[in-house]
Amino acid sequence: ASIAAVIPAAGRGRRMQSATPKQFLVVHGKTLLQHSVDAVLRDPRVEHVFIASDEQNEQAVAKSLPNISFVAGGVTRAESVLSGVLHAITQGYTHVVVHDAARPGLPAAVLSAVIDAALSGDNGAIVAMPVRDSLKRSEPDSDMISTSVSREHLWQAQTPQVFTAALLADAISEMGVEHPQLTDEASAMAYLGYHPRLVMGSLKNIKVTHPEDLELVTAILAPPGR
Ligand code: C5P
């Protein structure tokens, strides 16, 4: 297998209420994007990183290394991912590790485990966490509980999500980059009938979405000894 990472980084980050998209916010001297790039390169099997970003903001990644390329981002996250996957295929990579720019705290052991799980077949594998809170459903425009939902056997999907590059490109194209249910790569693979495996994630791998998440991620990314 030859493995490339694809990092979708073209989002506007509207929920962050910040002029700077979240992946370009700086924590401990590096952008969140740079932290995420560094994290996916911690597994030596990852040979190249394709960053999908409209900004073409090379400054966001301090070390413009030969193994990092910027490619065009898309209107949706899926379109950004597809752009990166197609570039990876063109350059001869067989597998892709898709990882959100907004998840800078990915532990190296989690990355290695999901790659191991994905390489054993065509279904691929994703990082996920069992749901720990109780789940409630409300009706639209209501704050009243209509039903409780069992959390048994329910997982929250994180990234990385690792697949055969050609299968993932087919799956995203078939499902359509505008499909409202295409919120992660596993959804596209499931659309084609594949059953990706679940690999245990980590609370450190949170996605920075709201302003308060920045405090958490600042603690998670603190250099050792502080
Ligand atoms: O918005 P959300 O939190 O789901 O974004 C997850 C990741 O997808 C972020 O890293 C964001 O930059 C990226 N994204 C993208 N292209 C878009 C929308 C989101 O690359 N059009």
Boltz pocket constraint, residues with backbone or C-beta under 6 A from the ligand:
constraints:
  - pocket:
      binder: B
      contacts: [[A, 7], [A, 8], [A, 9], [A, 10], [A, 11], [A, 12], [A, 13], [A, 23], [A, 52], [A, 73], [A, 74], [A, 75], [A, 76], [A, 77], [A, 78], [A, 80], [A, 81], [A, 99], [A, 100], [A, 101], [A, 102], [A, 103], [A, 183], [A, 207], [A, 208], [A, 209]]
      max_distance: 6.0
